[in-house]
Amino acid sequence: MRAWIGVLMLVLLAACGRGVPQDARIVVAGDSVMAWNRVQGGSVAHVLSQTLGEPVGDVSLPFARVTGGRTGALDITQQVEGLQAEWVVLNGGANDLRAACSCTGCDAMLNRLIASDGRTGAIPAMVGDLRARGAKVLWADYYTSPRFAGTACVGPYDTLKARLARLAALDPGVVLVDMGDVIPSSDLSLFDGDRLHPSAKGSARIAALIAGRLRQADPARFRD
């Protein structure tokens, strides 16, 4: 019971500050990697807003999954349902994999998330729905955390990344960035005390990566 109370308190605390300003043309959605440090004003969305000099919506929430099994904002597909934005910054899939497999035997869940050719699955369906509504999508692929570096858990995420790359290659309106490019597992200053989630410094690095890629992908819209 105490564990569930702790989980509930974390979700409620992390929900503080969620929302989409009326004039926001960028919205961040996804799981705890995006939501972390929100209470302190240092989440990815918060720093992205500061970097780009414009309002950024944030509907991300810890424990959120892509493939369902959760209600409301704990389902990332429901976070973005009906969302109207020029750009949607997304991540997801870690909680799905964690719930379905212990680093091995993850093929079934990987296929539910995204097929090997990147064309079908929960992630392509969600991205396709956003694209049909006119939004461009930036997907932020996971970094390797110190907790799992050098273990079998890296394998499923490498597979997920390869499939996401195939999805992005199918549509110029879908951009893939690798958070691992700026969050090496060897630098513990980029991680919170759990050695899994980003520290404030880590969130700032992720935001800078995303801002730079948005400027590259849409230079007319985003200027230095």
PyRosetta script that sets phi, psi and omega in degrees:
from pyrosetta import init, pose_from_sequence

init()
pose = pose_from_sequence("MRAWIGVLMLVLLAACGRGVPQDARIVVAGDSVMAWNRVQGGSVAHVLSQTLGEPVGDVSLPFARVTGGRTGALDITQQVEGLQAEWVVLNGGANDLRAACSCTGCDAMLNRLIASDGRTGAIPAMVGDLRARGAKVLWADYYTSPRFAGTACVGPYDTLKARLARLAALDPGVVLVDMGDVIPSSDLSLFDGDRLHPSAKGSARIAALIAGRLRQADPARFRD")
pose.set_psi(1, -43.5)
pose.set_omega(1, -179.7)
pose.set_phi(2, -61.7)
pose.set_psi(2, -37.3)
pose.set_omega(2, 179.3)
pose.set_phi(3, -62.6)
pose.set_psi(3, -42.5)
pose.set_omega(3, -179.9)
pose.set_phi(4, -67.4)
pose.set_psi(4, -36.3)
pose.set_omega(4, 177.0)
pose.set_phi(5, -63.9)
pose.set_psi(5, -40.0)
pose.set_omega(5, 177.8)
pose.set_phi(6, -63.0)
pose.set_psi(6, -42.3)
pose.set_omega(6, 177.9)
pose.set_phi(7, -62.3)
pose.set_psi(7, -45.0)
pose.set_omega(7, -179.4)
pose.set_phi(8, -62.0)
pose.set_psi(8, -42.9)
pose.set_omega(8, 179.7)
pose.set_phi(9, -63.6)
pose.set_psi(9, -39.3)
pose.set_omega(9, 178.7)
pose.set_phi(10, -63.6)
pose.set_psi(10, -44.3)
pose.set_omega(10, 179.4)
pose.set_phi(11, -62.8)
pose.set_psi(11, -45.3)
pose.set_omega(11, -179.5)
pose.set_phi(12, -63.5)
pose.set_psi(12, -41.9)
pose.set_omega(12, 179.4)
pose.set_phi(13, -65.7)
pose.set_psi(13, -42.9)
pose.set_omega(13, -179.1)
pose.set_phi(14, -69.1)
pose.set_psi(14, -21.7)
pose.set_omega(14, 179.7)
pose.set_phi(15, -74.0)
pose.set_psi(15, -18.4)
pose.set_omega(15, 179.4)
pose.set_phi(16, -61.4)
pose.set_psi(16, 128.8)
pose.set_omega(16, 179.6)
pose.set_phi(17, 90.7)
pose.set_psi(17, -1.9)
pose.set_omega(17, 176.5)
pose.set_phi(18, -70.9)
pose.set_psi(18, 149.1)
pose.set_omega(18, 175.1)
pose.set_phi(19, 149.7)
pose.set_psi(19, 173.0)
pose.set_omega(19, -178.0)
pose.set_phi(20, -127.0)
pose.set_psi(20, 108.7)
pose.set_omega(20, 175.2)
pose.set_phi(21, -57.0)
pose.set_psi(21, 148.8)
pose.set_omega(21, -174.7)
pose.set_phi(22, -58.8)
pose.set_psi(22, -32.6)
pose.set_omega(22, -176.9)
pose.set_phi(23, -100.0)
pose.set_psi(23, 13.3)
pose.set_omega(23, -179.3)
pose.set_phi(24, -76.1)
pose.set_psi(24, 127.0)
pose.set_omega(24, 176.7)
pose.set_phi(25, -105.8)
pose.set_psi(25, 0.0)
pose.set_omega(25, 174.3)
pose.set_phi(26, -127.3)
pose.set_psi(26, 134.6)
pose.set_omega(26, 177.8)
pose.set_phi(27, -132.2)
pose.set_psi(27, 133.6)
pose.set_omega(27, 176.8)
pose.set_phi(28, -99.7)
pose.set_psi(28, 131.1)
pose.set_omega(28, 178.6)
pose.set_phi(29, -134.5)
pose.set_psi(29, 159.6)
pose.set_omega(29, 177.4)
pose.set_phi(30, 139.7)
pose.set_psi(30, -148.5)
pose.set_omega(30, -171.9)
pose.set_phi(31, -108.1)
pose.set_psi(31, -156.0)
pose.set_omega(31, -170.9)
pose.set_phi(32, -65.9)
pose.set_psi(32, -25.2)
pose.set_omega(32, 177.8)
pose.set_phi(33, -59.8)
pose.set_psi(33, -39.5)
pose.set_omega(33, 178.1)
pose.set_phi(34, -78.2)
pose.set_psi(34, -36.4)
pose.set_omega(34, -174.1)
pose.set_phi(35, -80.7)
pose.set_psi(35, -19.4)
pose.set_omega(35, -173.2)
pose.set_phi(36, -60.5)
pose.set_psi(36, 143.2)
pose.set_omega(36, 178.9)
pose.set_phi(37, 73.1)
pose.set_psi(37, 11.3)
pose.set_omega(37, 179.8)
pose.set_phi(38, -63.5)
pose.set_psi(38, -42.6)
pose.set_omega(38, -176.9)
pose.set_phi(39, -60.0)
pose.set_psi(39, -34.6)
pose.set_omega(39, 179.9)
pose.set_phi(40, -85.4)
pose.set_psi(40, 2.9)
pose.set_omega(40, -177.9)
pose.set_phi(41, 74.0)
pose.set_psi(41, 26.8)
pose.set_omega(41, -177.7)
pose.set_phi(42, -127.4)
pose.set_psi(42, 23.8)
pose.set_omega(42, 178.6)
pose.set_phi(43, -70.0)
pose.set_psi(43, 169.3)
pose.set_omega(43, 177.5)
pose.set_phi(44, -57.2)
pose.set_psi(44, -45.6)
pose.set_omega(44, -179.2)
pose.set_phi(45, -63.4)
pose.set_psi(45, -40.9)
pose.set_omega(45, -178.2)
pose.set_phi(46, -63.0)
pose.set_psi(46, -48.0)
pose.set_omega(46, -178.7)
pose.set_phi(47, -70.0)
pose.set_psi(47, -35.4)
pose.set_omega(47, 177.0)
pose.set_phi(48, -60.9)
pose.set_psi(48, -41.1)
pose.set_omega(48, 177.4)
pose.set_phi(49, -61.4)
pose.set_psi(49, -44.9)
pose.set_omega(49, 178.7)
pose.set_phi(50, -63.6)
pose.set_psi(50, -40.8)
pose.set_omega(50, -176.3)
pose.set_phi(51, -68.3)
pose.set_psi(51, -42.8)
pose.set_omega(51, -177.0)
pose.set_phi(52, -87.9)
pose.set_psi(52, -13.6)
pose.set_omega(52, 178.6)
pose.set_phi(53, 70.8)
pose.set_psi(53, 34.6)
pose.set_omega(53, 177.7)
pose.set_phi(54, -153.2)
pose.set_psi(54, 159.9)
pose.set_omega(54, -177.7)
pose.set_phi(55, -65.7)
pose.set_psi(55, 141.8)
pose.set_omega(55, 178.1)
pose.set_phi(56, -130.0)
pose.set_psi(56, 126.1)
pose.set_omega(56, 176.6)
pose.set_phi(57, -76.4)
pose.set_psi(57, 157.8)
pose.set_omega(57, -179.3)
pose.set_phi(58, -145.3)
pose.set_psi(58, 113.2)
pose.set_omega(58, 179.0)
pose.set_phi(59, -119.1)
pose.set_psi(59, 11.7)
pose.set_omega(59, -178.3)
pose.set_phi(60, -70.3)
pose.set_psi(60, 158.4)
pose.set_omega(60, -177.8)
pose.set_phi(61, -156.7)
pose.set_psi(61, 137.5)
pose.set_omega(61, 175.3)
pose.set_phi(62, -57.6)
pose.set_psi(62, 151.3)
pose.set_omega(62, 178.4)
pose.set_phi(63, 71.7)
pose.set_psi(63, 3.1)
pose.set_omega(63, -178.3)
pose.set_phi(64, -70.2)
pose.set_psi(64, 145.2)
pose.set_omega(64, 179.8)
pose.set_phi(65, -122.9)
pose.set_psi(65, 165.7)
pose.set_omega(65, 178.8)
pose.set_phi(66, -96.3)
pose.set_psi(66, -36.8)
pose.set_omega(66, -169.4)
pose.set_phi(67, -90.1)
pose.set_psi(67, 14.0)
pose.set_omega(67, 178.0)
pose.set_phi(68, 90.7)
pose.set_psi(68, -165.9)
pose.set_omega(68, -176.7)
pose.set_phi(69, 85.2)
pose.set_psi(69, -3.0)
pose.set_omega(69, 176.0)
pose.set_phi(70, -127.9)
pose.set_psi(70, 160.1)
pose.set_omega(70, -178.3)
pose.set_phi(71, -110.6)
pose.set_psi(71, 156.1)
pose.set_omega(71, 176.0)
pose.set_phi(72, 58.9)
pose.set_psi(72, -138.2)
pose.set_omega(72, -175.6)
pose.set_phi(73, -69.9)
pose.set_psi(73, -9.2)
pose.set_omega(73, 174.1)
pose.set_phi(74, -75.5)
pose.set_psi(74, -6.8)
pose.set_omega(74, 171.8)
pose.set_phi(75, -106.2)
pose.set_psi(75, 112.9)
pose.set_omega(75, -174.9)
pose.set_phi(76, -61.5)
pose.set_psi(76, -32.2)
pose.set_omega(76, 177.5)
pose.set_phi(77, -63.9)
pose.set_psi(77, -31.4)
pose.set_omega(77, 176.3)
pose.set_phi(78, -78.7)
pose.set_psi(78, -27.2)
pose.set_omega(78, 174.2)
pose.set_phi(79, -57.6)
pose.set_psi(79, -39.8)
pose.set_omega(79, -173.9)
pose.set_phi(80, -100.0)
pose.set_psi(80, -0.2)
pose.set_omega(80, -178.6)
pose.set_phi(81, -62.3)
pose.set_psi(81, 125.4)
pose.set_omega(81, 179.4)
pose.set_phi(82, 74.5)
pose.set_psi(82, 3.6)
pose.set_omega(82, -177.0)
pose.set_phi(83, -68.5)
pose.set_psi(83, 134.8)
pose.set_omega(83, 176.2)
pose.set_phi(84, -115.9)
pose.set_psi(84, 113.2)
pose.set_omega(84, -179.0)
pose.set_phi(85, -157.3)
pose.set_psi(85, 155.0)
pose.set_omega(85, 176.0)
pose.set_phi(86, -71.6)
pose.set_psi(86, -41.3)
pose.set_omega(86, 179.2)
pose.set_phi(87, -131.7)
pose.set_psi(87, 136.3)
pose.set_omega(87, 172.3)
pose.set_phi(88, -118.5)
pose.set_psi(88, 122.5)
pose.set_omega(88, 177.6)
pose.set_phi(89, -96.2)
pose.set_psi(89, 123.7)
pose.set_omega(89, -170.8)
pose.set_phi(90, -129.3)
pose.set_psi(90, 151.6)
pose.set_omega(90, 161.6)
pose.set_phi(91, -146.6)
pose.set_psi(91, 175.0)
pose.set_omega(91, 178.3)
pose.set_phi(92, 152.5)
pose.set_psi(92, 164.5)
pose.set_omega(92, 177.7)
pose.set_phi(93, 116.7)
pose.set_psi(93, -25.5)
pose.set_omega(93, -177.2)
pose.set_phi(94, -63.5)
pose.set_psi(94, -44.0)
pose.set_omega(94, -179.2)
pose.set_phi(95, -68.6)
pose.set_psi(95, -31.4)
pose.set_omega(95, 175.7)
pose.set_phi(96, -64.8)
pose.set_psi(96, -47.3)
pose.set_omega(96, -179.8)
pose.set_phi(97, -65.7)
pose.set_psi(97, -40.7)
pose.set_omega(97, -178.3)
pose.set_phi(98, -63.8)
pose.set_psi(98, -37.4)
pose.set_omega(98, -178.6)
pose.set_phi(99, -75.5)
pose.set_psi(99, -27.5)
pose.set_omega(99, -172.2)
pose.set_phi(100, -95.1)
pose.set_psi(100, -27.4)
pose.set_omega(100, -174.4)
pose.set_phi(101, -153.9)
pose.set_psi(101, 159.4)
pose.set_omega(101, -179.6)
pose.set_phi(102, -105.6)
pose.set_psi(102, 61.9)
pose.set_omega(102, 175.5)
pose.set_phi(103, 75.2)
pose.set_psi(103, -16.6)
pose.set_omega(103, 175.3)
pose.set_phi(104, -129.4)
pose.set_psi(104, 157.8)
pose.set_omega(104, -178.6)
pose.set_phi(105, 66.6)
pose.set_psi(105, 38.6)
pose.set_omega(105, -175.5)
pose.set_phi(106, -97.9)
pose.set_psi(106, 6.7)
pose.set_omega(106, -173.2)
pose.set_phi(107, -58.5)
pose.set_psi(107, -41.3)
pose.set_omega(107, -176.7)
pose.set_phi(108, -63.5)
pose.set_psi(108, -44.9)
pose.set_omega(108, 179.6)
pose.set_phi(109, -69.7)
pose.set_psi(109, -39.3)
pose.set_omega(109, 176.7)
pose.set_phi(110, -58.3)
pose.set_psi(110, -41.6)
pose.set_omega(110, 178.7)
pose.set_phi(111, -66.9)
pose.set_psi(111, -34.3)
pose.set_omega(111, 175.7)
pose.set_phi(112, -66.1)
pose.set_psi(112, -37.6)
pose.set_omega(112, 179.3)
pose.set_phi(113, -71.5)
pose.set_psi(113, -51.1)
pose.set_omega(113, -176.8)
pose.set_phi(114, -163.5)
pose.set_psi(114, 129.4)
pose.set_omega(114, -179.3)
pose.set_phi(115, -68.5)
pose.set_psi(115, 164.5)
pose.set_omega(115, -175.7)
pose.set_phi(116, -60.8)
pose.set_psi(116, -27.5)
pose.set_omega(116, 179.2)
pose.set_phi(117, -91.1)
pose.set_psi(117, 0.6)
pose.set_omega(117, 177.3)
pose.set_phi(118, 77.5)
pose.set_psi(118, 7.8)
pose.set_omega(118, -171.8)
pose.set_phi(119, -98.3)
pose.set_psi(119, -27.5)
pose.set_omega(119, -175.9)
pose.set_phi(120, -130.5)
pose.set_psi(120, 165.5)
pose.set_omega(120, -178.0)
pose.set_phi(121, 118.9)
pose.set_psi(121, 175.4)
pose.set_omega(121, -175.5)
pose.set_phi(122, -64.2)
pose.set_psi(122, -38.6)
pose.set_omega(122, -179.5)
pose.set_phi(123, -68.6)
pose.set_psi(123, -51.8)
pose.set_omega(123, 176.5)
pose.set_phi(124, -58.2)
pose.set_psi(124, -35.8)
pose.set_omega(124, 178.9)
pose.set_phi(125, -64.6)
pose.set_psi(125, -43.3)
pose.set_omega(125, 179.1)
pose.set_phi(126, -65.9)
pose.set_psi(126, -45.6)
pose.set_omega(126, 179.0)
pose.set_phi(127, -64.2)
pose.set_psi(127, -41.6)
pose.set_omega(127, 179.3)
pose.set_phi(128, -62.3)
pose.set_psi(128, -37.5)
pose.set_omega(128, 177.7)
pose.set_phi(129, -65.1)
pose.set_psi(129, -42.3)
pose.set_omega(129, 177.3)
pose.set_phi(130, -63.9)
pose.set_psi(130, -42.4)
pose.set_omega(130, -179.7)
pose.set_phi(131, -64.9)
pose.set_psi(131, -36.5)
pose.set_omega(131, 178.8)
pose.set_phi(132, -64.6)
pose.set_psi(132, -25.5)
pose.set_omega(132, 178.0)
pose.set_phi(133, -90.7)
pose.set_psi(133, 5.5)
pose.set_omega(133, 174.1)
pose.set_phi(134, 94.8)
pose.set_psi(134, -0.3)
pose.set_omega(134, 179.8)
pose.set_phi(135, -82.4)
pose.set_psi(135, 145.8)
pose.set_omega(135, 167.0)
pose.set_phi(136, -93.1)
pose.set_psi(136, 152.1)
pose.set_omega(136, -173.0)
pose.set_phi(137, -124.0)
pose.set_psi(137, 129.9)
pose.set_omega(137, 169.6)
pose.set_phi(138, -112.0)
pose.set_psi(138, 116.9)
pose.set_omega(138, 179.4)
pose.set_phi(139, -100.6)
pose.set_psi(139, 125.9)
pose.set_omega(139, 179.9)
pose.set_phi(140, -99.0)
pose.set_psi(140, 107.2)
pose.set_omega(140, -179.3)
pose.set_phi(141, -75.1)
pose.set_psi(141, 150.3)
pose.set_omega(141, -173.5)
pose.set_phi(142, -66.4)
pose.set_psi(142, 150.6)
pose.set_omega(142, 165.8)
pose.set_phi(143, -85.1)
pose.set_psi(143, 171.1)
pose.set_omega(143, 172.1)
pose.set_phi(144, -96.7)
pose.set_psi(144, 120.6)
pose.set_omega(144, -178.3)
pose.set_phi(145, -82.5)
pose.set_psi(145, 155.7)
pose.set_omega(145, 177.7)
pose.set_phi(146, -57.7)
pose.set_psi(146, -28.8)
pose.set_omega(146, -178.3)
pose.set_phi(147, -64.3)
pose.set_psi(147, -31.7)
pose.set_omega(147, -174.7)
pose.set_phi(148, -114.8)
pose.set_psi(148, -3.3)
pose.set_omega(148, -179.5)
pose.set_phi(149, -58.8)
pose.set_psi(149, 135.0)
pose.set_omega(149, 178.1)
pose.set_phi(150, 79.0)
pose.set_psi(150, 9.0)
pose.set_omega(150, 179.5)
pose.set_phi(151, -111.4)
pose.set_psi(151, 175.1)
pose.set_omega(151, 178.7)
pose.set_phi(152, -65.7)
pose.set_psi(152, -15.7)
pose.set_omega(152, -177.7)
pose.set_phi(153, -67.1)
pose.set_psi(153, -18.7)
pose.set_omega(153, -179.4)
pose.set_phi(154, -68.9)
pose.set_psi(154, -32.5)
pose.set_omega(154, -175.1)
pose.set_phi(155, -55.6)
pose.set_psi(155, -53.6)
pose.set_omega(155, -179.7)
pose.set_phi(156, -59.4)
pose.set_psi(156, -33.7)
pose.set_omega(156, -179.2)
pose.set_phi(157, -74.8)
pose.set_psi(157, -31.8)
pose.set_omega(157, 173.0)
pose.set_phi(158, -64.4)
pose.set_psi(158, -40.2)
pose.set_omega(158, 176.9)
pose.set_phi(159, -64.0)
pose.set_psi(159, -43.6)
pose.set_omega(159, 178.3)
pose.set_phi(160, -59.8)
pose.set_psi(160, -44.4)
pose.set_omega(160, -179.9)
pose.set_phi(161, -60.9)
pose.set_psi(161, -43.8)
pose.set_omega(161, -179.5)
pose.set_phi(162, -62.2)
pose.set_psi(162, -38.5)
pose.set_omega(162, 179.9)
pose.set_phi(163, -71.7)
pose.set_psi(163, -37.5)
pose.set_omega(163, 176.7)
pose.set_phi(164, -63.7)
pose.set_psi(164, -36.1)
pose.set_omega(164, 177.9)
pose.set_phi(165, -63.7)
pose.set_psi(165, -37.6)
pose.set_omega(165, 177.6)
pose.set_phi(166, -67.8)
pose.set_psi(166, -38.0)
pose.set_omega(166, 175.9)
pose.set_phi(167, -61.2)
pose.set_psi(167, -47.2)
pose.set_omega(167, -178.5)
pose.set_phi(168, -63.6)
pose.set_psi(168, -33.5)
pose.set_omega(168, -179.2)
pose.set_phi(169, -68.0)
pose.set_psi(169, -18.4)
pose.set_omega(169, -178.0)
pose.set_phi(170, -82.4)
pose.set_psi(170, -16.3)
pose.set_omega(170, -171.1)
pose.set_phi(171, -148.6)
pose.set_psi(171, 118.2)
pose.set_omega(171, 179.8)
pose.set_phi(172, -65.5)
pose.set_psi(172, -13.6)
pose.set_omega(172, 177.1)
pose.set_phi(173, -86.3)
pose.set_psi(173, 5.1)
pose.set_omega(173, 176.4)
pose.set_phi(174, -119.1)
pose.set_psi(174, 124.2)
pose.set_omega(174, -176.9)
pose.set_phi(175, -117.2)
pose.set_psi(175, 135.9)
pose.set_omega(175, 178.1)
pose.set_phi(176, -113.4)
pose.set_psi(176, 129.2)
pose.set_omega(176, 171.1)
pose.set_phi(177, -120.6)
pose.set_psi(177, 152.4)
pose.set_omega(177, -179.2)
pose.set_phi(178, -109.4)
pose.set_psi(178, 108.6)
pose.set_omega(178, 179.8)
pose.set_phi(179, -61.5)
pose.set_psi(179, -22.5)
pose.set_omega(179, 176.8)
pose.set_phi(180, -63.5)
pose.set_psi(180, -19.3)
pose.set_omega(180, 178.1)
pose.set_phi(181, -66.5)
pose.set_psi(181, -25.7)
pose.set_omega(181, -177.3)
pose.set_phi(182, -121.0)
pose.set_psi(182, -5.5)
pose.set_omega(182, -179.7)
pose.set_phi(183, -124.3)
pose.set_psi(183, 76.1)
pose.set_omega(183, 177.4)
pose.set_phi(184, -71.9)
pose.set_psi(184, 141.1)
pose.set_omega(184, -177.9)
pose.set_phi(185, -66.0)
pose.set_psi(185, -17.3)
pose.set_omega(185, -177.6)
pose.set_phi(186, -77.4)
pose.set_psi(186, -16.5)
pose.set_omega(186, -177.6)
pose.set_phi(187, -99.9)
pose.set_psi(187, 95.9)
pose.set_omega(187, -175.6)
pose.set_phi(188, -68.3)
pose.set_psi(188, -17.2)
pose.set_omega(188, 178.8)
pose.set_phi(189, -68.2)
pose.set_psi(189, -15.1)
pose.set_omega(189, -179.5)
pose.set_phi(190, -89.5)
pose.set_psi(190, 0.3)
pose.set_omega(190, -175.3)
pose.set_phi(191, -122.8)
pose.set_psi(191, 148.9)
pose.set_omega(191, 173.6)
pose.set_phi(192, -69.2)
pose.set_psi(192, 177.3)
pose.set_omega(192, -177.5)
pose.set_phi(193, -63.1)
pose.set_psi(193, -19.9)
pose.set_omega(193, 178.8)
pose.set_phi(194, -79.9)
pose.set_psi(194, -3.7)
pose.set_omega(194, -179.8)
pose.set_phi(195, 57.7)
pose.set_psi(195, 30.4)
pose.set_omega(195, -179.4)
pose.set_phi(196, -133.0)
pose.set_psi(196, -51.9)
pose.set_omega(196, -178.1)
pose.set_phi(197, -90.3)
pose.set_psi(197, 159.1)
pose.set_omega(197, -178.0)
pose.set_phi(198, -73.7)
pose.set_psi(198, 144.2)
pose.set_omega(198, 167.7)
pose.set_phi(199, -72.9)
pose.set_psi(199, 176.7)
pose.set_omega(199, 176.0)
pose.set_phi(200, -58.5)
pose.set_psi(200, -38.8)
pose.set_omega(200, 177.1)
pose.set_phi(201, -63.9)
pose.set_psi(201, -40.4)
pose.set_omega(201, 178.2)
pose.set_phi(202, -64.7)
pose.set_psi(202, -44.5)
pose.set_omega(202, 177.7)
pose.set_phi(203, -60.3)
pose.set_psi(203, -38.7)
pose.set_omega(203, 179.4)
pose.set_phi(204, -64.9)
pose.set_psi(204, -38.3)
pose.set_omega(204, 177.8)
pose.set_phi(205, -66.2)
pose.set_psi(205, -40.6)
pose.set_omega(205, 177.8)
pose.set_phi(206, -62.5)
pose.set_psi(206, -44.1)
pose.set_omega(206, 179.2)
pose.set_phi(207, -61.4)
pose.set_psi(207, -41.1)
pose.set_omega(207, 179.1)
pose.set_phi(208, -64.3)
pose.set_psi(208, -40.9)
pose.set_omega(208, 176.7)
pose.set_phi(209, -59.4)
pose.set_psi(209, -47.3)
pose.set_omega(209, -178.4)
pose.set_phi(210, -65.5)
pose.set_psi(210, -43.5)
pose.set_omega(210, 179.4)
pose.set_phi(211, -59.9)
pose.set_psi(211, -44.4)
pose.set_omega(211, 179.6)
pose.set_phi(212, -62.7)
pose.set_psi(212, -38.9)
pose.set_omega(212, -179.6)
pose.set_phi(213, -72.6)
pose.set_psi(213, -34.7)
pose.set_omega(213, 176.1)
pose.set_phi(214, -64.2)
pose.set_psi(214, -41.4)
pose.set_omega(214, 178.3)
pose.set_phi(215, -64.3)
pose.set_psi(215, -36.5)
pose.set_omega(215, 178.7)
pose.set_phi(216, -70.4)
pose.set_psi(216, -41.6)
pose.set_omega(216, -176.4)
pose.set_phi(217, -77.5)
pose.set_psi(217, -27.1)
pose.set_omega(217, -174.8)
pose.set_phi(218, -140.3)
pose.set_psi(218, 65.6)
pose.set_omega(218, -173.7)
pose.set_phi(219, -63.5)
pose.set_psi(219, -28.1)
pose.set_omega(219, 178.7)
pose.set_phi(220, -70.2)
pose.set_psi(220, -26.1)
pose.set_omega(220, -177.4)
pose.set_phi(221, -92.5)
pose.set_psi(221, -38.4)
pose.set_omega(221, -175.8)
pose.set_phi(222, -119.3)
pose.set_psi(222, 121.7)
pose.set_omega(222, -179.1)
pose.set_phi(223, -117.6)
pose.set_psi(223, 151.6)
pose.set_omega(223, 176.9)
pose.set_phi(224, -66.8)
pose.dump_pdb("model.pdb")
